[in-house]
Amino acid sequence: MIPLYWYLLLAAALFCIGVYGVLSRRNAVGILMGIELMLNAVNINFIAFSRYITPALLTGQIAAIFVITIAAAEAAVGLAIVIAIYRSRDTVNADEIDLMKW
């Protein structure tokens, strides 16, 4: 049986890669991919803690399904916004998107 801390290390590594992707990317699609990595790290934590604390209950798996559903909706809405901005500005560079400025 794999120890819990291996799962936590994997989730921490994925989360850190996602944070790095969000903070270092200038491309809006890259930022969305970083957010997806962070959400997947959270799913690993939910399932690992559920498996080790209460293996008879499916609370971690149900929470992970909700997070996957929210991530899918976030990806769809985020990509729709990126496509709309690309059509109006001809760029998906996060530094050049200044639609809310005066």
C-alpha positions in Angstrom: 0.0 0.0 0.0 1.3 3.4 -1.0 1.8 5.8 2.0 -0.3 8.9 2.2 2.6 11.3 2.1 3.5 10.1 -1.4 0.1 11.3 -2.6 0.5 14.5 -0.8 4.0 15.1 -2.3 2.6 14.4 -5.8 -0.3 16.8 -5.2 2.0 19.5 -3.8 4.3 19.1 -6.8 1.4 19.4 -9.2 0.0 22.4 -7.3 3.4 24.1 -7.4 3.7 23.5 -11.1 0.3 25.0 -11.6 1.1 28.1 -9.5 4.3 28.5 -11.5 2.3 28.2 -14.7 -0.2 30.8 -13.7 2.4 33.3 -12.5 4.9 32.9 -15.2 2.8 32.5 -18.4 1.7 35.5 -20.5 -0.6 33.4 -22.6 -4.2 33.2 -21.3 -4.5 29.5 -22.4 -1.3 28.7 -20.4 -2.8 30.4 -17.4 -6.0 28.3 -17.7 -3.9 25.1 -18.0 -2.1 26.1 -14.7 -5.4 26.5 -13.0 -6.5 23.0 -14.2 -3.3 21.6 -12.8 -4.0 23.2 -9.4 -7.6 21.8 -9.4 -6.2 18.3 -10.2 -3.8 18.5 -7.3 -6.8 19.3 -5.1 -8.6 16.2 -6.5 -5.6 14.0 -5.6 -5.7 15.4 -2.0 -9.5 14.8 -1.7 -9.2 11.2 -2.9 -6.1 10.4 -0.9 -7.5 11.8 2.4 -10.8 10.0 1.8 -9.0 6.7 1.1 -6.9 6.9 4.3 -9.3 8.5 6.8 -12.7 7.0 5.9 -12.2 4.4 3.2 -15.8 3.1 3.5 -17.3 6.5 2.6 -17.0 8.1 -0.8 -16.8 11.7 0.3 -13.5 12.4 -1.3 -14.6 10.9 -4.6 -17.8 12.9 -4.6 -15.9 16.1 -3.9 -13.5 15.3 -6.7 -16.4 14.8 -9.1 -17.8 18.2 -8.1 -14.4 19.8 -8.7 -14.0 18.1 -12.1 -17.5 19.4 -13.0 -16.6 22.9 -12.0 -13.2 22.7 -13.8 -15.0 21.7 -17.0 -17.3 24.6 -16.7 -14.4 26.9 -15.9 -12.5 25.7 -18.9 -15.5 26.2 -21.2 -16.2 29.7 -20.0 -12.5 30.6 -19.9 -11.9 29.5 -23.4 -15.0 31.3 -24.6 -13.7 34.5 -23.0 -10.2 34.0 -24.6 -11.7 33.4 -28.0 -13.9 36.6 -27.6 -10.9 38.6 -26.6 -8.8 37.2 -29.4 -11.5 38.2 -31.9 -11.6 41.8 -30.7 -7.9 42.3 -29.8 -6.0 39.8 -32.0 -4.0 38.6 -29.0 -4.3 36.2 -26.1 -1.4 37.8 -24.3 -2.5 38.5 -20.7 -0.3 41.6 -20.5 -2.0 43.2 -23.5 -5.6 42.7 -22.4 -6.7 46.0 -21.0 -10.4 46.0 -21.7 -11.3 47.1 -18.2 -8.9 50.1 -18.1 -10.2 53.7 -18.7 
